[in-house]
Structure formats: structure tokens, C-alpha cells
Amino acid sequence: MVIEVNRITKRFEAFTALKNLDLEVRPGELVALLGPSGSGKTTLLRIIAGLEFADEGRILFDGTNAGDRQVGERRVGFVFQHYALFRHMTVMENVAFGLRVVPRDKRMANADIEKRVMKLLSLVQLDRLAGRYPSQLSGGQRQRVALARALAIEPRVLLLDEPFGALDAKVRKELRRWLRRLHDEMSLTSIFVTHDQEEALELADRVVVMNNGAIEQIGTPEEVYNMPATPFVYEFLGNINRIDCEISHGKARLWGVEVTAETHDGTPVPSGTLKGHAYIRPHDITFIDPSKQEGAPAVVRHVAAAGPTARIELAVEGIPHLIEAELPRQQYLELGLRTGQSVTIAARAARVFPPAAE
């Protein structure tokens, strides 16, 4: 199913939660709404589900306006962060709930309901726990029950609001991989909300980065991470070094390299000399021989070398804060870096934005 969000605006008294949003989710796509708290992610998800209503704009399901349909008519499966399971019902009864509340003339026979529920519990690998109560399950198991309950009504679209937010890191990682496999098997159009960038980049086909009720960028995980459209996306996705710089006639000089300044919407960079910011990923910082290439003198202040990647904090002349570099462990060992050592660094890649872009 195709979901279209057309010029959606939502206000809560004086606060505007969503500002004229446009978005299209393609059939069978798994889309992440990613952003900090208060960016409007959950509000948008609830409007798509029919749990909230927009002040302006339309939600279309396969080209049909869904705005005047009640929640039950939209055939949307919704998975909440804190499971929202009925504590007095068994796992089987929780999953069957949405099927049993259907009007009698449209309800399936009990035997058919039980058959569908057991098939879903087998799909989420919980069929052996059908008779247990939520209090007897782990957090990961409860979340899988919530997902099976959402799938029981055979939804046209699956919506998940911070589905793994209440779980510990190890369980979150296992469930992420499991959900991706399940989504691929079922080919459901799915949207999930998260503030966890790793979760979004690992799970989603496309990522919608939101900030202050607006969309900053839409793209594949590779596009939003490797080609951020705005300074906000740069700073929100992954580690970043932000360095003050001077832009003269559209260009900045950074550690011996000339970088062209960019605006996020393609408008010309203001002429003359102005202050801007350069953005450099830690893994794009390289250690060079100062006799062969112009770079920036630096001093190693701290090294964290546990694991496959070494993180090096550097004091760079003229920069008031430490710069972070990342190196593969083998390269770090070959360089023999140590605290207090003087080095010269350069940037493989950098983006420079003028103040107007921020």
C-alpha cells in the first residue's frame, strides 16, 4: 500500500508539532522516522494511524483520503513502545483480542481465530508460550507478542512507535534483525519511529530525518549518513567534528585544503568574507607526514583503543575544543600513537556550510 502525507500541519494550542509535511511511503517499504525528542515523529505516526487528526493536510492510503476514517477502518497495525498488553489475558488471548472484538456478523469462527493466532505465535517464535501471561515474559518476548497482536488483524500497514526503546541494548539488536527478516517475509508497508540512529540506519529502506516538526532530509541510510543535506543532519547522524572557519568568495581553507561552501537548498553562498562551519567525520581524519603535505599540527590528548576501532582525541592549534579521529585498530598500532605525541592531521573529506544554512 502507498501512504501519502500531503501538507500535514498539527498544532497543540500555541505549539506547532508538524509544519506542512509531505512524504510518500512506497508499497512494501520499511521507513524510519528519525529525530530527537519533540521533533514530531510520534505525532505524525499517530495521525497516519488515526489516533490523532491533522489541522491541515491529508493522509492518503492508495490514493484514497483516510482522514475521515476511524482507526478500525484504516486496518493499521500499531505497536507501542511499552507493549500495551492486557495483563489479565494470556499471550494467546492478547493476540486474539483484535479478532474477537470484530462485530459478530463479520467475526471469524473461534477455531479459525485460534488457528490464525497460533500461526502468528509460531511466526514470532512464541507458540510454546501461548498460555503464559505478560508478567511471565521477558521484555523482548512481550514486544513480539505486541507485534503478533498488531499483525493478527491482517493490517495494510504496520506502524511501530519506538518499538525497542524499553529494551536493553543486546535484546534491541537481536529484535532489530528479527524484525527486518519478518518484514522482508511479509512485505508489509511499515513505518517506525526511533531516536536511535543506529537502529534507523540498520533497519530502514529509507530514513526520514525530522527536526522541530519539519523534514530535514529523506534518503537511504547511505545517503543520509554519507551525504547529509543540512548541518542538523550532519550533527545528528554519527559523530562529527564541527570547526569554525572563514568563507571567502564561497570557499574555505581547511588544514591546507580548499573546500567549497554549500547551502542545503542550492541557493548561492553569500559573496564576500563570512564565518561558517566545517563538518568532518572522525573517520575522515588522517595522520600525514608534514614534510610531504600541508596539514594541521596537533597533540594526542587521549586514546581509547578497546575494540576494532581506536578513538583518538587531539588538541589542534587554534581550535578551542578537542578533535576526535577514528582509526582501524591495525592502522593505529602501525602508527604507534601515544598520549602527548605531536602529529600532523588532514581531512580526507569535509563539508562547509555558511551561517544561512544553519
N, C-alpha and C positions, 0 to 999 in steps of 0.2 A: 504494500500500500504506500502511496505517496502522501506525505504530510506537508502541507504548505502553511507557513506562518506569514501572513500579509499585513504589514504595517501595524503590528500589535503594540498598543500602549496600555499600561496598567498603573493606576495611581492608588495609593493608600493615604487618603486625606491630602496633606501637602507634599507627601513624598512620592516621587515618580519612580516606580520599581522597574518598568520597562519602557523604552523610548523608541517607538516607531520601528520595531524589529521586523526584518524579513529573513526567512530561512526556508529551505526546501530539503526534506529528508527523502531519499530515494528508496524504492522498494528493496527490502532485504538488507538495508544498511544499518550498521551499528554506529550511532553518532554520540559523541560525548559533549555535554555542556560543561565547560571547564572555566573556573574563575574563583576569585576569593569570596569569602562570606559577604553577602549583601549585593552581589553583582546581578542578581535577578534570575539565576539558574532554576531554582525550585519554583519560583513564581511562573516562569514560562512552562515548565513541565506540568504544573497543576492546571494551567489554562488549557493545555493540549488535552489533558485528561478530562476536563470538565469540572474539576474541583474548585476552580476559580474562573471568573469571567472577565474578559478584557473590557476596558473602557472604550477602546477604539481598535479597529482592525478585525481580521477574520482568520479562523483556522479552517483549512480545507482538508478533508480526507478524500483522496482520489477525485479531487475537483469539486466535491460537494461540501457546502458550508456545514460545519459541525457545531457552530456556535450556539445554535438553538436546540441542540440535542442534550438530553440528560446523560449522566455518567454511564448508566446501564445501556443506553442506546448506542454509545460510541464503541462498545466492545474493545475497551482498553484494559490491559492488564497492568496493575500498578504494584510495584514492590517498594515498601517503605524502608527507611534506614533501620528502624528499631522493630522490624518484623511485623508488629501489629497482629500477632497470633492470638487466638482465643485460648486463654489459659485453661478453661474448664473443658475444652474439647481435645480429643486425641489428634494425632497427626492426620489420620485418615479423615476425621470429621472436619478439621480445618481446611484441608484441600477440597473437600466435597461441598463446603459451605456455599460457594457461589453457584453451584449447580442445583442445590436444594432450595434456594430462595427464588428460583425462576417460577413464574405463575404456573399453577397446576396443569393447565391445558398445553403448556409448552415444555413442561419438565420431563426429563428423561426418566425411564423406569429405574428403580433402586438398583437393580442388578447391573444396569448399564452404567450408572453413576459409579458404583464400586469398581467396575471393570476399568473405567477411564482413570479413576483415582489411583488404582494400583499400577496402571501403566505409567502414569506420571511419576509416582514414587519410585518406580524402577528406573525411570529416566534420570532422576536426580539422586539415585543410589541410596534411597531411604525406605525401600519396600519392607525391609525386615523390622523397621521401627514404626510401622503403621499404627500400632496400638499404644504407643507411648504418648505422654503429654509434653507440651513445650518445656516445662521445668526439668524434664529428664533428658533434654538435648543440649548439645554444645551450641555456641553461637553460630558456628558455620552450618550446623545441621538445621537450626531454626531458620536461617536465611534461605536455605534450599527448600524448606517447607513453604516459606512465603513465596518463593518463585514458582513452585509447583501449583500453589493456590491461584496465582495470577494466570498461569497457563491453562488451568482447568476449564475456563470459560471459552477457550479457543479464541484468544483476542486477535484482532487485526494488527495491533501494535502493542509493544511491551515498553513500559516506562519504569525506570528504576531511579529512585532518589537516594543518593549516597548509599548504595546497597551494601557496601563493605565497611562503612565508616565506623561501625561499632565493634569491629573485629580486630584482633591483633595482627601484626604485620605478616607473620608466617601464614596464618589462615587466609588473610586477604589475598596473598599471592596465589595460593592454591585455588581459591574460588574464582579469581580473575581468569586463570587459564581454563578452568572448567566451564565458566560462563561463555567464553569465546568459542569453545568447542560446541557447546549446546546451541549457541546462536547460529553457528555455521550449519549444524544439522537441521535446524528448524526453519532457517531463512526468514525469520520474523523481522519486520521493521522495528528497530529498537532505539530508544534514546535513554541515556543515563546521565545523571548529574554527579559531578565529583569536583572536589577542590584539589585532588591528588593528581599532580601532573604525570607521575609515573603510570598511574592507573589509566589515565586517558590515552597516553601515548602507546601503551601496550595493548589496550583492548580495542580502541575505536578504528573504524574505517576512515572517519573524518572527525576533526576536533573543532568545536565552536568555542573560541575564547571570548569570554564575556567580562565586562568591567562597567560598573556604575549603570547597569540597565541597558547597555549597548553592546553590540558585537564588534570586537576589535579585529578579529580575523577568523576565517573559515578555511580549513585545508586538511590535507592528510597529516598524520603525525610527523612525517618527514618535512613537509612544507612549513608547518607552524614552528617547528623546532629549528630547522636549518635556515629558513628564510622568514624570520619574524617581520610582520608588516609595520609594527609600531614599537616605540620604546617600552610600552607596558608589556607587550608580548615577550620581548627580549628579557625583561626583568622577571616576569612571572614564570617563564618556562626554563628551568635549569639554572645552573649557577652562571653568574655574569660578573664581569668587571666593568664598572662604569667610570669613565675618566673624563674630567673636564678638558676641553680642548678649544682651540680658536679656529674658526672657519673664516677663510679669506677667499672671496670670489668663488664660493661653492666647494672649496677643498680645504682639508685639514692635514697638517703634517703630524704624523704619529710614529714616534720611535724610528725616525728615518724613512718612513714610508708615507706617500701621499695618498689620501683616501678621499673619495668624492662624497660629499654630504648628500643625504637623501631625505625627502619628505614622504610620509606614508601614503599620501594620496596623489603623488606625481606632480604636485604643483612646484614651480621653480623655487629653489633656495634663494632667500633674500640676498641681494648683492651687498658688497662691502664686507667689513670685518665684524663678526659677531661671535658670541660664546655658544658653544654646543657641547654635546656629549658623545664620546666614543664608547662603543659596546664591544667587548672582546670576551669570548668564551674561554674558560681556563684551559681547555684542551687545545686552543688555538695559539697559546703562548709557547714559543720555542726558545731554547737556550742556544746562543750562537757564539762564534769566535769573533770578538770585537775587532780583530785585525783584518777580517775579511768582509765584514758587513756592518753598516751603521745600525745601532740599536740603542737600548736604554740601560745604563748602569743600574744594578740592583744588588741587594744583600739578602741572602736567605735568612729568614727570621724563624721559621718553624717548618718541620717536615712531619707529615703523617703518612707512613708508608705501609700500614697494615692493609692486606688485600691486594688485588691485582693492579690497583691504581695508586700512585703516590700523589698526595696533595702538598704543594709547596707554597708557603706564604712568603711574599717578597716585599721588601721596602724599596721603593723606586724613587729616585731623586725627583723632587718637585711634585710628588703625589702624596697628599696628607694621610691616606689610608693604605692598608696593605693590599697587594695584588695577589690573586690566587692563580696558580698554574697547576695543571694536571698532566702527569706523565705515566705511560705504561711502566709497570714495575721494572721490567728488564732495562728500559732506557734510563730510568732513574739510577739503577745500580751501575750502569755503564758510565754515567756522568759523575758518580760518586759525590753527589751533592750533600752538603752538611750545613748545619746552623752556623751562621756567621760568615759563610763563604761569599766572596764577591763574584758576581756573574754579570753577563750581558744578555738581555732578552729582546725578542722581537715578536711581532704578531703575524701569524700566517693569514689571518682574516680578521676584518673589523668592519663595523658599520658606524657611520657618523650621522647623527640627527641634529638639525638646528633646533633652537628652543620652540619654534612654532609647532614642530612635530610632537611635542610633549604636552 
